[in-house]
Amino acid sequence: MPCSTKKRMNWSTPRSTNVPVAVRVTVPGIIRAGEKYGEVERYIDKLDETVQELDYKFSTGNAVTDVIINDKYRRAAKSGTAFRVKFEYRETDTISAFDMGIILNNLLENAIEACEKLEQEKRRISLTLKRKNHFLLVEVENSFDGKLEWQDGEAVPATVKHSSLPEILMEHGVGLKNVRDVAERYLGYMDIKAGRGVFKVTVMLQQKEI
């Protein structure tokens, strides 16, 4: 199943990899959040390295989400996984790009890991960002083998991370539990549905009214 293409969004057109300049604009936001300047600089250096390795297929409107989605697409493509994306991050969105990055990185990493356990022809991943009033809905759906291992005392499946992205986006090994925590910080929720070979996670985030 081929990746989706949208003329209006120009999903499949390669874009310039001159992303670090755009990313640097968001640095003051990280510093205000309490990160040390040295850690921010190390993050930018790592992000620069990641950007140089990427062949940009999807343009989302934000440097951080561009890096993550294209990095995951590249990995999925290597394993023969169909990867469909319909995602636009607008300048007016009030959700932190780094919080969105944590959500995307973990959900897509989980989806890729699940697909790699299947025969190639069954591997499918879909990422969609929907909007309803001042709410954002991030949906990641993937095929899986139907087996789930639940964490003790937690209403989320156990996950293992093998991401090549900077640790700052992983929030120290964040999994589905912390994705749920991010959603709750924005007065939202995380919903998980699994059945008939399909695993779907929906994360609702409430934006500030401008």
HELIX and SHEET records of a PDB file:
HELIX    1   1 PRO A   20  ARG A   24  1                                   5    
HELIX    2   2 VAL A   27  ARG A   32  1                                   6    
HELIX    3   3 TYR A   37  GLU A   53  1                                  17    
HELIX    4   4 ALA A   63  LYS A   78  1                                  16    
HELIX    5   5 ALA A   97  CYS A  115  1                                  19    
HELIX    6   6 GLN A  120  LYS A  122  5                                   3    
HELIX    7   7 GLU A  167  MET A  170  1                                   4    
HELIX    8   8 LEU A  176  ARG A  185  1                                  10    
SHEET    1   A 5 ALA A  82  LYS A  86  0                                        
SHEET    2   A 5 ARG A 124  LYS A 132  1                                        
SHEET    3   A 5 PHE A 135  SER A 143 -1                                        
SHEET    4   A 5 VAL A 198  GLN A 206 -1                                        
SHEET    5   A 5 TYR A 189  GLY A 195 -1                                        
END                                                                             
